[in-house]
Each structure stands twice: as structure tokens, then as C-alpha cells.
Amino acid sequence: MEPEPRFRALFLRAYPALGRYAHYRGLSQSDAEDLVSSTLEVAWRKLNQVPLDDPLPWLYAVARNLLRNNRRSEHRSAALLQRLPIPEPHPAPSEPYDPGVGAFREALAALDENDQEILSLVAWDGLSPSQAAVVLGCTAVAARTRLHRARKRLAAQLEHEAPVQPQGPGGQLRDDTYKPISPAEVSDA
């Protein structure tokens, strides 16, 4: 018999029985469904080992082993959590009162979700564009491009809301603005 029709017949015969098996072991509905699907996944991979005449005992053995492995894993996780100290929650640092902060948050909220994400990953989470690329599932070049465009859209949004004075390192206000250097100034240097 071909594998697909054989598995389909096995599935139709075993699915209700495996569901009852999981239910009688006290599993929640979602955990029972996970156990049944994992058991049937093993049956598909090892279809040649599943007995043709009476497959249920073989499937129950697989389900039992999966359940035991899962419980051992949960036990190890619980034991590890008991050994590890629970970190103290730290409140978020309070922001100093600055009327520009509200305007900034409004401008950021006006951007689309993708722009907000790349800006947040770089500015708030401290990732480099290359690291943000891993999070976003794109190339480093694409992340840098997205970051550049998101910054431009944020700047445009901020200019639309209210002019923001440029800031230097450490948040200090700057009063200098960009001006092109003439060739005479370059030769004087």
C-alpha cells in the first residue's frame, strides 16, 4: 500500500483513540492535541515500522514515550527555576519632564509599524543595524536602508509637529547648524 493512503487510514482509525488516551492522562485540550499530533508525526516518519494489523498499541507506546519525555523536561525546567534566584523587578527609569518627549512619541506613533520597529531596535534596544537585521529577518544592507528611511520619515513627522532643536552627544542642545564649507576654508585648515 502507498504511504499516503496508508497513513490516511491510520490517521482516521487512530486519531480518536489517541485523543482519548491523552484526555485520560489528564492533559488539557491543547496539550492533548499536541501529544496526538506529535504521535502521528512519529508514525508518519516511521510508517514502515507501524504494525499493519494492530497499530494502536504501537501508537500508544509512542504517545507514552512522548508524554514521559515531556514530563521529564518540565520537571528539569521546574528544578532549574527553583535553583535560580528570581531577579528583582526594576521599574523603568522615569523620564524628565520635557515637552519635546510628548511630541516625539506622537511623531513616532504616527509612523507605520515597520518604521517604529527598526527605530526602536536601534535607539531603545541598542542594537546595531546588522543586529536589527537578524531580528527583522533581512540583510544588513536592507536594515540600514530601512533605518535611514525611517529616520527621514520621523524627522519629517517631527518637523510637521514642531521644530526640534538639534542635540549633540549626551542630549546637549546645539546651536550650530550644518553649513557647507567653502574651498577657501578647506585650504586654510
C-alpha positions in Angstrom: 0.0 0.0 0.0 1.2 3.5 -0.8 2.4 5.6 2.2 -0.2 8.4 1.9 -3.3 6.3 1.7 -1.9 4.0 4.4 -1.2 7.0 6.7 -4.7 8.4 6.0 -6.3 5.2 7.0 -4.1 5.0 10.1 -5.0 8.6 11.0 -8.7 8.1 10.7 -8.5 5.0 12.9 -6.1 6.3 15.5 -6.9 9.9 15.9 -10.0 9.5 18.2 -8.3 6.7 20.2 -5.1 8.8 20.7 -7.3 11.8 21.8 -9.0 9.6 24.4 -5.6 8.3 25.6 -4.3 11.9 26.1 -7.6 13.0 27.7 -7.5 10.2 30.2 -3.9 11.2 31.2 -5.3 14.5 32.4 -3.9 16.7 29.7 -5.5 20.0 28.8 -7.2 20.2 25.4 -4.2 21.9 23.7 -1.6 19.6 25.3 -3.7 16.6 24.3 -3.8 17.9 20.7 0.0 18.4 20.8 0.5 14.9 22.0 -1.7 13.4 19.3 -0.1 15.4 16.5 3.4 14.6 17.8 2.5 10.9 17.9 1.1 10.9 14.4 4.2 12.8 13.2 6.4 10.0 14.5 4.0 7.5 12.9 4.4 9.2 9.5 8.2 9.3 9.8 8.3 5.6 10.8 5.4 4.4 8.8 7.2 1.2 7.8 7.6 0.3 11.5 3.9 0.7 12.3 2.2 -2.7 12.5 -0.4 -3.1 9.8 -2.8 -5.4 11.8 -2.9 -3.6 15.1 -1.3 -0.2 15.1 -2.9 1.2 18.3 -0.5 -0.4 20.8 2.5 0.8 18.9 1.0 4.4 18.7 0.1 4.3 22.4 3.8 3.3 23.2 4.9 6.3 21.1 2.5 8.6 22.9 3.5 7.3 26.3 7.2 7.9 25.5 6.5 11.4 24.2 4.4 12.2 27.3 7.2 10.8 29.6 9.8 12.9 27.8 7.7 16.0 28.1 7.1 15.5 31.8 10.8 14.9 32.4 11.6 18.1 30.5 9.0 20.0 32.6 10.5 18.5 35.8 14.0 19.6 34.8 12.8 23.1 33.9 11.0 23.4 37.3 14.0 22.2 39.2 16.2 24.7 37.3 13.8 27.6 38.1 13.9 26.6 41.8 17.7 26.8 41.8 17.9 30.1 40.1 17.2 33.3 42.0 14.3 35.3 40.8 15.5 38.7 39.7 14.0 41.8 41.4 11.8 43.7 39.0 13.3 47.1 38.2 10.9 49.9 37.4 11.5 51.8 34.1 13.5 54.9 34.6 11.3 57.9 34.8 11.7 60.4 32.0 12.4 64.0 33.0 9.7 66.4 32.1 10.4 67.6 28.6 7.6 68.9 26.4 9.5 67.6 23.4 9.1 64.0 24.6 5.4 64.0 24.0 5.8 65.4 20.6 8.5 62.8 19.8 6.2 59.9 21.0 3.3 61.3 18.9 5.6 61.6 15.8 6.9 58.0 16.4 3.3 56.7 16.8 2.4 58.3 13.5 4.9 56.1 11.7 4.0 52.7 10.4 4.8 49.6 12.5 7.9 48.7 10.5 9.4 52.1 10.9 8.7 52.1 14.6 10.3 48.6 15.0 13.6 49.4 13.3 13.9 52.8 15.2 13.1 51.1 18.5 15.5 48.2 17.9 18.4 50.7 17.2 17.5 53.6 19.5 15.9 51.9 22.5 17.3 48.4 22.5 20.8 49.5 21.5 21.2 47.1 18.5 23.3 47.9 15.6 21.7 47.9 12.2 23.3 44.5 11.5 21.9 43.0 14.7 18.5 44.5 13.9 18.7 42.8 10.5 18.8 39.4 12.3 15.7 40.3 14.3 13.8 41.6 11.3 14.9 38.7 9.1 16.6 40.8 6.4 20.1 41.6 5.2 22.2 44.2 7.0 22.1 46.4 3.9 18.3 46.3 3.9 18.2 47.1 7.6 20.5 50.1 7.2 18.3 51.3 4.3 15.1 50.8 6.3 16.7 52.7 9.3 17.7 55.6 7.1 14.3 55.9 5.6 12.5 55.5 8.9 14.7 58.3 10.4 13.9 60.5 7.5 10.1 59.9 7.9 10.5 60.5 11.7 12.3 63.8 11.1 9.6 64.8 8.6 6.9 64.0 11.1 8.7 65.9 13.8 9.1 69.0 11.6 5.4 68.7 10.8 4.6 68.7 14.5 7.0 71.2 15.9 10.6 72.2 15.1 13.1 70.4 17.3 16.4 71.9 18.1 19.3 69.6 17.2 21.1 67.9 20.0 24.7 66.8 20.4 26.2 63.9 22.4 24.6 63.5 25.8 21.4 65.3 24.8 23.0 68.8 25.0 21.4 71.4 22.8 23.4 72.6 19.9 23.0 75.9 18.2 25.3 75.1 15.3 23.7 74.0 12.1 25.1 72.4 9.0 26.7 74.8 6.6 28.8 73.9 3.6 32.5 74.7 3.8 33.9 76.8 1.0 37.1 75.6 -0.8 38.9 78.7 0.7 38.1 77.4 4.3 39.4 74.0 3.4 42.7 75.3 2.1 43.1 77.5 5.3 42.9 74.4 7.5 
